[in-house]
Amino acid sequence: MALGALTAFGVTRIVSHPGIPSSFDLVALVSFCVGVACLIVPWNVLSARWLRLLPLVATAEVAVGVRLAGAYGGIAATYYVFIVAYAAYAFHDRVEIAAYVALASGASSLPVLYLDPRHGTVAAHALVRALLLVVIAGITTALREALESRQRELEELAVRDPLTGVGNYRLLADRMDYEISRHRRSGKSMTVMLLDLDGFKHVNDTYGHLIGDRVLCEVARALSTATRAYDTLARQGGDEFSILAPGTTTEQARVLATRAQQAVAAATNSRVTTTVGWATYPTPNADPSSLLAVADEQLRRAKRDHRRDLTARTTNPQAAVASLVESASA
């Protein structure tokens, strides 16, 4: 807008046409000041009301400038293009964009009412300008929507594990920050849970990494069915997963852990089992790092207990037989 005002002022001074009144310079000055203000004021501090007012003010300024410019008004009418381009880029509602385009098109057609109709090109110019504004708005809207769609895809990829499709550590960290703040205000409890796959190394060593990747995908699907819609499931890396369960007490965490273990065992025909450790908020000095540290320590302790149990079973024939019977029945 500021650049357009300077250009319009320069053109009128170069042309120096006596039919162009000095009030045209005043309109150009107002447009220049408005444009500079738009450049100086950060848009993120403006309310949506002011952002919607801007194309209305600009349309009125251009319409007055076109009227004052007389025969040279067709040059000033070109600036309607910038108004519809702004509306198509700044707003997301297509109906709202169409309203601004209709307003600008109507304003660009006003010369038909006051210019000499004997100039046969007046109506033709108005029609061409209206079509141009529609095309510019359509192209700008399509480009903006494509850019926003691509941006959403990139943002989604940034927080998703490319192999399993569940969240990654970045998503878990973001959700933990949000949930800790929310639960601190509400006073409710929540649980962060770490799950490590037992026997997965044997699958990788025996069948190869391709089969191992398929197993990880099956495990991710199984864990997804075991969690609630508002829980956050993430892959920490390797064969370790995590679950962030809002509004979950310690007793409910035990139920969730059992459900997750059963889901993984069912999905892998008990070839892969799961060891679980968790931490329940609130805890002293609770933050994502401390909660994950507590959950990791519980996970390590559970794995040590699991290894001791396996050792006891292999050294005790009776326990070994019981283990085989238990596996067969499962």
N, C-alpha and C positions, 0 to 999 in steps of 0.2 A: 504494500500500500504506500509506504514512504517513497520507494523507488518510482512507483507509478506517478505519484504526485509531483516529484521532481521532474520526471520526463514530460508530463503534461505542461508544467510551468515553462520548461525550456522550449518546448515546441511552440507554445503560444507566443513567447517572446521572439523566437526566430521568425515565425510567420508574421507577427505584428499586424494581424488583421484587425481593422477598426471595428468589425462587427462583434468581436469578442470582448465583453465588458470586463472591467477590473474586478468585479465580484467573482469571476472565474478564478482569479488568483487567490482570493480568500478561501474558496472551496478547496483549492489545491493545498493551501497552507494547513487547513484543518485536517485534510487527509494525511498530509505529511506528519503532523503531530500525533494523530491516532496511530499511524504506522510505527513511529518511533516508540510510542508508549507500549505497543505490542511487543516490540523487540526488547525493551528494557525490563518490563514486568514479567517475572517467571510465571508461566502458564499454570504451574501446579498449585499456585496460591490463589488462583482465580476460581470462583464458583462456576458451575455449569451455566448459570444464568448469564454471566458476563460473556462466556464463550459463545453462547447462542445469540447474544445481542450484537456481537461484532459483525457478522455478515449482514444484519439488518442495517446497521449504521453505514457500512461500506456500500450497500446497494443504494441507499438514499444519497450518499455523497456522489456516487458515479452518476445517478440519474440527474441530480442537479447540475453536475458538471457537463453532462451531455446536452442538457437544455440550454445552458449558458453558452456553450461552444457553438451552437447554431449549426451551420453547414459542416463544421469540423467535429461535430458531436460523434460521428461514426468512429473517429479515432479513439475518443475517450471511452466509447462503449465497449472497446476491447477488454477493458479492465473487469467486466463482468466474469470473464473467464477465471480470474484469480479468486473471485468470490465463490463460485461453484466448486472450484478445485479445493479451496479451504474447507467448505462444508462437507465435501465427499471424504476428505481425509480426517477431519476432526470428529465427525459424528459417525455412529455405528448403525443407527436406525435408518433403514432405507426410505421409510415414509417421511422422516424428517428431512433427509437429504433431498428427496423429491420436492418437498415443500419449498426449500431454499432455491432449488433449480427453477421451479415454477415462478417464484418471486422475481428472480433475476431475469428470467425470460420475459416476464411481463413488463418489467422495468425497461428492458432493452427494446421493447416494442413501442414504448411511449412516443418516440419521434413520429410515428405514423399519425398521431393525433394533432401535432402542432407544426410539423413541417409541411411545406407546400406539396400537395398531392400530385401536382403536375410533374414533380420529379418521380418518374415511374419506378426508380430503384429503391425508394424508401421502404416499401412493403417487402420487397425482395430481400433487402439487407436485414430487416427485422426477422424474417423467416430464417435466413441463413444463420444469423446470430443465435436464435433460439435452438436450432438444431445443433450448432456447435457447442452450446452450453450443455445440452443433454449428453452429447458424445463425450465431452471432457469429464463430466461428472461420472458417467458410466465407467470410463477407463480408469479414473482415479479410484473409484470405489472398488473395482475389480482388483486393481493392484494392491490396494490397502488390505483387502480381505485375504488375498493370497499371501501377502507378507505376514499378516497376523496368524494365519493358519500354519505357515512354516515356522514361525516363532514358537507357537504352541507345541508343535512337533519336536522342535529342538529342546524346549524346556522339559517336555515329557521324557525324551531320551536321556537328558542329563540326570534324571532321578530314577531311571529304570535300569535294572540289570539286563544287559543285552541277550543273555542266554535264556534265562527263565521268565523274563517279563515282569517279575515282581520288583519291588522297590530296591534301591541300593542304599549304601551307608549314608549318602547325602540326604536322601529322603527321610531316613530314620532320624538323622540329627535335626533336620528342620521340624519334623513332627514332634520330636521330643521337646524341643524348645517351646513350641506352641502349647503342647499338652501340659507341660510343667507349669507354665504361666496360668493356663486355664484352671488346672486343678488346685493351684495355690489360692486362686480367688474363691473357688467353690468349696474347698476343704475336703474334696473327695479323694479317693485313692486310685492309683493306676499301677500297671505292671509293665515292665520291660523284660522280655524273655529271650534268652539265647539258646539255640538248639544246634547241637553238633551231631553229625551222622556217624554212627558206629558201623564199621564194616565197609564204608565207602572206599577206603584205600584198597581193600581187597578186590572190590568190583573193578576199580581202575586198573590195578595190576593184572587182573585175570582176563578181563574182557576188553581193555583198552579205553582210551579217553572218550571215544565217540559214544560208547555204551554208557560210560560214566556221565557224560553230558545229558543223555536221555534220562538217566536215573534222576539227575538233579531237576530236570524239568518235571518229571513225575512227582517228585517230592514237593516241588513248589506248588503244583496243582493240588496235591493232597492237603498241604498246609492251608491253601486258600479256602478249601471247603471246610476246614476245621476252625477257621477264624470268622469273626463277625464282619459285617460290611464296613463298620467304622474302625476296625483294627487296622494296623499298618504292618504288612508283611514285607520283610526285606531280606536280601541275601547279603551277608556281611563279607563274603568272599570264600572261595574254596567250597567246603562242605558245611559251612556254618550259616544258619539263618537266624533271624530275629523277629520277634512279634512285639509290637507296642499295643497294649490293650487298655484303653481308657476306662475309667470307672470300674476297675477290677480289684477286689480284695485279695488277700493272700490265699484264702480258701478257694475263691473263684479261679485264681491263677493255677492252683493244683488241678482243678477240673480241666482248665484249658490245656495244661501240659499233658495230661492223660489223653485228652482228645487228639492233640497233635501227634503224640507218639503212636496212638492206634491208627491214625490216618496214614502215617508214613509206613508203618508195618504192613497195612493192608495194601497200599499202593505198590510195595516192593516185594510182596509175598514173604515178608519177614526176613528177607536177605539183608535189609538195612534197618537198623533200629536207631533210636534217637535218645541222646542224653540232654537233659534240660537243666538250665539254671536261670533264676530270675531274681529281680529286685522289685519291691513294691514301694511306691511313693505313698505317703510322705516318709522321708528319712532325714536325718540331720544333714545339713548342708547339701540338700538335694540339687543336683544339676546333671545334665546328660552324662558327663564323664564319670561322676561318682556312681550313678545308678548302673551304668554299663560295667564299671569295675566290680561292683557287688555281684551283679549277675554273672560276670565272667568267673569270679572266685567260686560262686556256687556251682557253676558248670564244671570247673576243674575238680572240685570236691566230689561231685556226682560221678565224674569219669573215673576218679581214683577208686571210689566205692564200687563202681561197675567192674573195673579191672580186678579188684580183690575178690569180687563175687565169682568172676569167671575162673580165676585161679583156684578158688576153693572148690568149684564144681569139677574142674579137670583133675584135681588131686583126690577127689572123693568119688569112687565109682558109683555109689548110690545116687549122688547128686547129678552125676553125668547122665545116668539113665533117666532120671527125672527130667533133666533138661531136654533130652532127645524126645521123650514122650510129649513134653510141653510144646516143642517145636512142631512135632508131627500133628498134634491136635490143632495147633494154630493154622 
